[in-house]
Amino acid sequence: MPITIDHRDIQEALKKFDIDSSEYYLEFNNDNDVVFMHWVSDPEKITNYLRHSAGCLAIQLKGTWFYEEDLPDDYGTYPLINCRYILETI
């Protein structure tokens, strides 16, 4: 089944997470039938993101992705952190 997204979906996510249009990329993951938006951020912004992510935000620490419910307490010690947001799924 195809996954579709439109420009408005991308613009809403950029606004929600205050991401510049040149600071992200999209991953179309056929194994999980999901489209992820990826970018890099700092711990302070991530703490703010978690208030608005509705469980769709994950951060990567030492090669492992963590969603909000599994987030390690020490994530604030990393200066820059990879983020991904579930933009669309089937």
N, C-alpha and C positions, 0 to 999 in steps of 0.2 A: 504494500500500500504506500503511495507516495506521501511525503511530508511537504506541506507548503507553508511558506511564510511570506509576508509582504513587508514593504518598506516601513509601514506604520509600526509593525511589531518590533522591528529593529530600532526605530527611533524612540519608541516607548522605553525599551530596555536601556538605551543609551542615556536617556533622561533620568530614569529611575536610579541608575548607578553613577550618574555624572561622569560618563565616559566620553572622551573625544572621539569623533568619527574615524580618526586615524590610529586609535589605540586598541583595536579589537580585531579578532578574526572569528569566523564561524566554522564549526566542525559539524559535518553531516555524518552522524554515526549510524550506519545501516545495521550494525549488530544489535543496537538498543532502540532503533527507530526513534531517534531523538536528534534535535539540532541544539548544539551548545554554542553560546557566545563566550569567548575567552578573552581575558585581559589580565593585567598585573596591577596590584594595588598595595596599599599599606594597611597595617593592622587597625589604625584608627578609622579609616574609611570602611573597612570590612565590618567592624563593630556596628557602624551605622547601617550598612547594607543589610545586615541580618534582621533589622527591624522591618524591612520591606520585602524580603525575599520570598516569603511564603513557602519556605522549605526547598526552593529550587536553586539555591546557591551552594556551591561547593568550593572549598579551597584546597590547594595541593601543598602538602608538607612532606619533604623527603620522598617524593615520588608517589605518594598515596593521596587520593581524593577523600575529603571529609565533608559530610553535610552537617548542618547546624546541630543536629542531635548527637553527633559523634565528635564534635570539634574539641581538639585537645586544649587544655587550659593555657598552654605555653605558646599559642599561635601569635600572641602579641610580641614575642621576642624576635620575630623574623622581620627584617626591614621591608622586604618586598615579597608578596605572595601571589602565586598564580590563582586566578579565580575563574570559575565557569558557572554559567547560568543556563538553566534549561529554558531555551527560548520557545521550543515547540516539540511536541511528541505526538505519537499516534494514539 
